[in-house]
């Protein structure tokens, strides 16, 4: 799956159950356990921030289509 095919809602679905603020590794672990595509997991691992304060922080850091970034 190409990241551009994911919507912000898709990404947030893979983060369900995660308490924020969360470390990058916590975000990765939660996404993996929620069945996120490997491409998304790898992209999260490659992000600069080591800490995220909300699911929106994760979404805004990712190169997704339709976000106006």
Order of alpha helices (4+ residues) and beta strands (2+ residues): alpha-beta-alpha-alpha-beta-alpha
